[in-house]
């Protein structure tokens, strides 16, 4: 059992029950270990929360952006970002749980940084497409709003999100609406946005 196992279990607990579900004894039972294992890796619950938030930020923001950055064209980068973002039910539960807990200084600073980083990346790419700074920012906020709304739908009304071949057509539609000059290619292998 290592610190990453604890961080993953912490993220699962937050996704399922919010920040209040992050309890050391409960996590130890879930992992089948003693509380002593926890204290081997972490000083306290806040230390675990910090590591879990860093892991969430890296996996759900920095890693997704890094995969999108391999594209040479700004349109392709945004499309890859859309398709590579994790829109699963768990991702929605986790983001929304952190957003609800954003009054906690540690959580709030990470949620703010994640939101700013995601929008900043989109603004840079929309600007690279030739949009003015104001138009790029508005388009990025709109695109991010669509993503966050989709997370909430995935959590609260998953039957509204298409699956299978309809999913790829849906992704093409999102890209056509939100990316100026985008031409749909129905790329089934592009990534897991809205995956189960």
Buried (B, 14 or more C-beta within 10 A) or exposed (E): BEBEBBBBBBBBBBBEBBBEBBBBEEBBEEBEBEEEBBEEBBEEBEBBBBBBBEBBBEBBBBEBBEBBEEBEEBBBBBBBBBBBBBBBBBBBBBBBBBBEBBEBEEBBEBBEEBBEBBBEBBBEBBBBBEBEEEBBBBBBBEBBEBBBEBBBBBBEEBEEBBEEEEBBEBBBEBBBEBBBEBEBEEBEEBBBBBBE
